[in-house]
Amino acid sequence: MKFQKICVIGLGYIGLPTASTFASHGVNVLGVDINQHIISTLNKGEIHIHEPGLRDAVTSAISTGNFKAATQPEEADAFIIAVPTPFQDGKFGEYKGITYKLADMRAVVSAAESILPFLKKGNLVVLESTSPPRTTVDLITPILARSGLVAGRDFHLAYSPERVLPGQILRELIENARVIGGVTPASAEAGKDLYSIFVKGQIIKTDATTAEMVKLMENTYRDVNIAIANEFSRLADKFGVDVWEAISIANLHPRVKILSPGPGVGGHCISVDPWFFVEAAPELTPLIYHSRLVNDAQPHFVVETVKHALGSLSGKRIAALGLAYKPDVDDLRESPANEVVHILQKEGAEVLAWEPFKPDANLEGITMSLALENAIKDADAIVVLVKHTEFTKLDPSVIAQQTKARTLIDTVNCWESEAWKAHGFTVYRIGDGKTKS
Ligand code: SAJ
């Protein structure tokens, strides 16, 4: 199948890079978003999100005339839906004492509905949004059937999840393997034709529900593995063992690859996607469910470590370094660092936060510092919550001059303890066994 024009619906972290990559490969792309501010920002040649290389990619796509942004779709050869699938606000499911979060599919539904007036025979529709199993077949197919056209017979329909890592999106979009699940083999083939335009990695064809499950399995696998690393950090403290040393030794085993403990799991993927399985089958998912609970509770474990290091939190001034959900990104959504700051404050500490990727972030209940020096100057302790490269490079001799704090709590294995010790600092790392209770 040939594609001269495509519509990408949803211009966020995935839709925008996808749209600009198609445009830079010669396809005429209309990017669609319901947010007028995003559309005018893009049409001015600016972008609304931080992702390395994205500004240049979008600017050059616009300058070639191949990329335009609008609030409504138009007729096209293919439609790609890349809108968010967050949780429903304040609504939960219940199953035998288990309370689970529910996916909010409203954006996917309205994106599918927005295509209806423009859908033609022979088109291809691809859902990219992470979705509960069977969404393509049970939710999208009936919506698109309202056009009078049947998926798999009159037009192609496929599910193809994005699997790129924030911070490396533009490279991974091209290089990663891509799975395309069609509602029919011909739909998968049409999807393959579309993504072959720029994907250099392997393209694997399968059915739509398998592709949905692949995506959820990948992120759930990671969540469960981070949960065990976090649980090990708690066990290590109980037994007076340094979890970081223990993990590095265990990982010498050829079949063991334990991930890193940290302040918890953030972002809009790994902390979200496992719930889609729990919602779809609570009776089959005790491991997935409990892993979510372990990771969600990890900010409390961090606060216990800080409390242990300082004796008490009441009236203590704490500098919190890093609010992003992971290293070297500016994305503060669903960040465990945020949660740690809130709990510290609840326990009586005064916290000043420094986030180099968004120094002036406006976060409810959090006081931001516009400079590192200002955050640490009068602090009693410094807590590092994200392993930003710039934090790993901090020089203890310089920091020793800039702060009166001599207690450091490292939640991400950011600092070499000995180097800091030499400048009078005491370093606590979560799970280092020093906080043995
Ligand atoms: N984290 C740990 N310990 C670790 C690794 C990560 O605590 O050893 C934490 C991070 O600090 C962060 C969270 O987990 O808070 C998630 O970070 P991540 O880098 O593991 O993943 P994401 O959410 O940025 O991106 C994931 C990726 N999925 C997998 O690696 C299986 C990416 O490929 C997906 O495209 C993305 O989710 C998505 O959009 O679903």
Residues whose N, C-alpha, C, O or C-beta is under 5 A from the ligand:
A	BS01	SAJ	E162 R163 V164 L165 P166 E218 N219 R222 I226 L259 S260 P261 G262 G264 V265 G266 G267 C269 I270 Y325 K326
